[in-house]
């Protein structure tokens, strides 16, 4: 969809999941505490909000992938219809060409 290959969407998903896992791992298991942009520490409520936001984005990504599949299916079906139309046009051209040819004189 929009020229984005499926593999690129998968790579994006992996990056988002890895970032989320890293942030949660640091906050749960220690290390440098996760901080907000204003420098304050993240609390459980903030992390829950981030997780909910990411879940919404992942759901939207799933919808985009489903629509991409539908578009690819429509493109495949359109290509089949174009092939059938080309075949029908060739058959009609042959038929008309045969009708126009004069019969051989004997």
Residue pairs with C-beta under 8 A, 6 or more apart in sequence:
1 64
1 67
1 68
1 71
4 68
6 65
6 68
9 61
9 64
9 65
9 68
12 61
13 58
13 61
16 54
16 57
16 58
20 50
20 51
20 54
23 34
23 47
23 50
24 47
24 51
25 31
26 32
26 33
26 34
27 33
27 34
27 42
27 47
33 41
33 42
34 41
34 42
34 47
35 41
35 42
36 42
36 46
42 50
